[in-house]
């Protein structure tokens, strides 16, 4: 890969980041911040042999990561945002 191709790829990525809406950026940031916030608890519970809680935490991290990947790749935040709202809703 030569230098001009690399510059074109970087420029293309920068323009794709600038085309994202505010709502999409907020959802991506929330997902990106929640993964490193929950993952240490999952690992800690795994070392404590608390299998049920560790499994639940790992499933939450996997779900958040799948929402992050879906929104990043497709740009459809309106489909993914109700999933995040339902998870955060407390009755």
C-alpha atoms as an extended CHARMM CRD file, in Angstrom:
* protein
*
        91  EXT
         1         1  UNK       CA              0.0000000000        0.0000000000        0.0000000000  PROA      1               0.0000000000
         2         2  UNK       CA              1.4840000000        3.3120000000       -0.9720000000  PROA      2               0.0000000000
         3         3  UNK       CA              1.2070000000        6.6410000000        0.7810000000  PROA      3               0.0000000000
         4         4  UNK       CA             -1.4760000000        8.1160000000       -1.4820000000  PROA      4               0.0000000000
         5         5  UNK       CA             -3.8190000000        5.1810000000       -0.8950000000  PROA      5               0.0000000000
         6         6  UNK       CA             -3.3070000000        5.5100000000        2.8320000000  PROA      6               0.0000000000
         7         7  UNK       CA             -4.0780000000        9.2370000000        2.7200000000  PROA      7               0.0000000000
         8         8  UNK       CA             -7.2510000000        8.5610000000        0.7100000000  PROA      8               0.0000000000
         9         9  UNK       CA             -8.4400000000        5.9790000000        3.2360000000  PROA      9               0.0000000000
        10        10  UNK       CA             -7.8190000000        8.3410000000        6.1550000000  PROA      10              0.0000000000
        11        11  UNK       CA             -9.6400000000       11.1540000000        4.3470000000  PROA      11              0.0000000000
        12        12  UNK       CA            -12.5630000000        8.8360000000        3.6130000000  PROA      12              0.0000000000
        13        13  UNK       CA            -12.7940000000        7.7940000000        7.2810000000  PROA      13              0.0000000000
        14        14  UNK       CA            -12.6960000000       11.4220000000        8.4120000000  PROA      14              0.0000000000
        15        15  UNK       CA            -15.5550000000       12.3650000000        6.0980000000  PROA      15              0.0000000000
        16        16  UNK       CA            -17.5950000000        9.3750000000        7.2940000000  PROA      16              0.0000000000
        17        17  UNK       CA            -17.1290000000       10.5130000000       10.8920000000  PROA      17              0.0000000000
        18        18  UNK       CA            -18.2430000000       14.0270000000       10.0270000000  PROA      18              0.0000000000
        19        19  UNK       CA            -21.4340000000       12.7840000000        8.3730000000  PROA      19              0.0000000000
        20        20  UNK       CA            -22.7350000000       11.1560000000       11.5570000000  PROA      20              0.0000000000
        21        21  UNK       CA            -25.6710000000       12.8040000000       13.3030000000  PROA      21              0.0000000000
        22        22  UNK       CA            -25.5950000000       14.0080000000       16.8970000000  PROA      22              0.0000000000
        23        23  UNK       CA            -27.8900000000       11.2350000000       18.0340000000  PROA      23              0.0000000000
        24        24  UNK       CA            -25.6750000000        8.6050000000       16.4080000000  PROA      24              0.0000000000
        25        25  UNK       CA            -22.5450000000       10.0410000000       18.0060000000  PROA      25              0.0000000000
        26        26  UNK       CA            -24.2210000000       10.1210000000       21.4250000000  PROA      26              0.0000000000
        27        27  UNK       CA            -25.3200000000        6.4890000000       21.1220000000  PROA      27              0.0000000000
        28        28  UNK       CA            -21.8600000000        5.4170000000       19.9580000000  PROA      28              0.0000000000
        29        29  UNK       CA            -20.2150000000        7.2730000000       22.8430000000  PROA      29              0.0000000000
        30        30  UNK       CA            -22.5950000000        5.7980000000       25.4010000000  PROA      30              0.0000000000
        31        31  UNK       CA            -21.9060000000        2.2950000000       24.1170000000  PROA      31              0.0000000000
        32        32  UNK       CA            -18.1710000000        2.8870000000       23.9110000000  PROA      32              0.0000000000
        33        33  UNK       CA            -18.0720000000        4.1790000000       27.4890000000  PROA      33              0.0000000000
        34        34  UNK       CA            -20.3120000000        1.4990000000       28.9660000000  PROA      34              0.0000000000
        35        35  UNK       CA            -18.1890000000       -1.4200000000       27.7270000000  PROA      35              0.0000000000
        36        36  UNK       CA            -15.0580000000       -0.5490000000       29.7560000000  PROA      36              0.0000000000
        37        37  UNK       CA            -17.3100000000        0.3780000000       32.6780000000  PROA      37              0.0000000000
        38        38  UNK       CA            -19.0160000000       -3.0190000000       32.8990000000  PROA      38              0.0000000000
        39        39  UNK       CA            -16.2140000000       -5.3260000000       31.7590000000  PROA      39              0.0000000000
        40        40  UNK       CA            -14.0550000000       -5.0130000000       34.9320000000  PROA      40              0.0000000000
        41        41  UNK       CA            -17.0220000000       -6.0700000000       37.0490000000  PROA      41              0.0000000000
        42        42  UNK       CA            -17.5210000000       -9.1270000000       34.8520000000  PROA      42              0.0000000000
        43        43  UNK       CA            -13.8750000000      -10.1040000000       35.2120000000  PROA      43              0.0000000000
        44        44  UNK       CA            -13.9300000000       -9.4540000000       38.9710000000  PROA      44              0.0000000000
        45        45  UNK       CA            -17.0230000000      -11.6220000000       39.3930000000  PROA      45              0.0000000000
        46        46  UNK       CA            -15.4160000000      -14.3160000000       37.2790000000  PROA      46              0.0000000000
        47        47  UNK       CA            -12.4220000000      -14.4340000000       39.6400000000  PROA      47              0.0000000000
        48        48  UNK       CA            -14.7980000000      -14.6170000000       42.6070000000  PROA      48              0.0000000000
        49        49  UNK       CA            -16.4840000000      -17.6660000000       41.0120000000  PROA      49              0.0000000000
        50        50  UNK       CA            -19.7840000000      -15.7960000000       40.8540000000  PROA      50              0.0000000000
        51        51  UNK       CA            -20.6870000000      -17.4560000000       37.5590000000  PROA      51              0.0000000000
        52        52  UNK       CA            -24.2410000000      -16.1710000000       37.1610000000  PROA      52              0.0000000000
        53        53  UNK       CA            -23.3810000000      -12.5080000000       37.6490000000  PROA      53              0.0000000000
        54        54  UNK       CA            -20.2470000000      -12.7850000000       35.5030000000  PROA      54              0.0000000000
        55        55  UNK       CA            -22.2270000000      -14.4170000000       32.7010000000  PROA      55              0.0000000000
        56        56  UNK       CA            -24.8850000000      -11.7240000000       32.9100000000  PROA      56              0.0000000000
        57        57  UNK       CA            -22.2480000000       -8.9820000000       32.7870000000  PROA      57              0.0000000000
        58        58  UNK       CA            -20.5550000000      -10.5990000000       29.7870000000  PROA      58              0.0000000000
        59        59  UNK       CA            -23.9070000000      -10.8290000000       27.9980000000  PROA      59              0.0000000000
        60        60  UNK       CA            -24.5360000000       -7.1450000000       28.6900000000  PROA      60              0.0000000000
        61        61  UNK       CA            -21.0990000000       -6.2390000000       27.3370000000  PROA      61              0.0000000000
        62        62  UNK       CA            -21.7260000000       -8.3990000000       24.2610000000  PROA      62              0.0000000000
        63        63  UNK       CA            -25.1040000000       -6.7860000000       23.6790000000  PROA      63              0.0000000000
        64        64  UNK       CA            -23.7210000000       -3.2770000000       24.0150000000  PROA      64              0.0000000000
        65        65  UNK       CA            -20.8530000000       -4.1670000000       21.6920000000  PROA      65              0.0000000000
        66        66  UNK       CA            -23.2920000000       -5.5610000000       19.1130000000  PROA      66              0.0000000000
        67        67  UNK       CA            -25.3180000000       -2.3300000000       19.2520000000  PROA      67              0.0000000000
        68        68  UNK       CA            -22.1020000000       -0.3390000000       18.8690000000  PROA      68              0.0000000000
        69        69  UNK       CA            -20.9920000000       -2.3980000000       15.8710000000  PROA      69              0.0000000000
        70        70  UNK       CA            -24.4460000000       -2.2510000000       14.2640000000  PROA      70              0.0000000000
        71        71  UNK       CA            -24.7040000000        1.5290000000       14.5610000000  PROA      71              0.0000000000
        72        72  UNK       CA            -21.0940000000        2.0570000000       13.4700000000  PROA      72              0.0000000000
        73        73  UNK       CA            -21.4500000000       -0.1160000000       10.3670000000  PROA      73              0.0000000000
        74        74  UNK       CA            -24.9860000000        0.7190000000        9.2620000000  PROA      74              0.0000000000
        75        75  UNK       CA            -25.6060000000        4.1660000000       10.7220000000  PROA      75              0.0000000000
        76        76  UNK       CA            -29.1360000000        3.1870000000       11.7380000000  PROA      76              0.0000000000
        77        77  UNK       CA            -29.2840000000        4.5300000000       15.2670000000  PROA      77              0.0000000000
        78        78  UNK       CA            -33.0800000000        4.7220000000       15.3390000000  PROA      78              0.0000000000
        79        79  UNK       CA            -33.3000000000        0.9350000000       15.2130000000  PROA      79              0.0000000000
        80        80  UNK       CA            -30.7320000000        0.4400000000       17.9820000000  PROA      80              0.0000000000
        81        81  UNK       CA            -31.6890000000        3.2290000000       20.3790000000  PROA      81              0.0000000000
        82        82  UNK       CA            -34.9030000000        1.5320000000       21.6680000000  PROA      82              0.0000000000
        83        83  UNK       CA            -32.7710000000       -1.4760000000       22.6120000000  PROA      83              0.0000000000
        84        84  UNK       CA            -30.6150000000        0.7300000000       24.8160000000  PROA      84              0.0000000000
        85        85  UNK       CA            -33.6210000000        2.5250000000       26.2890000000  PROA      85              0.0000000000
        86        86  UNK       CA            -35.3430000000       -0.7180000000       27.2720000000  PROA      86              0.0000000000
        87        87  UNK       CA            -32.2200000000       -1.9440000000       29.0120000000  PROA      87              0.0000000000
        88        88  UNK       CA            -31.9250000000        1.2370000000       31.0580000000  PROA      88              0.0000000000
        89        89  UNK       CA            -35.6150000000        1.5010000000       31.9770000000  PROA      89              0.0000000000
        90        90  UNK       CA            -36.4760000000        0.6400000000       35.5740000000  PROA      90              0.0000000000
        91        91  UNK       CA            -40.0760000000       -0.0010000000       36.6130000000  PROA      91              0.0000000000
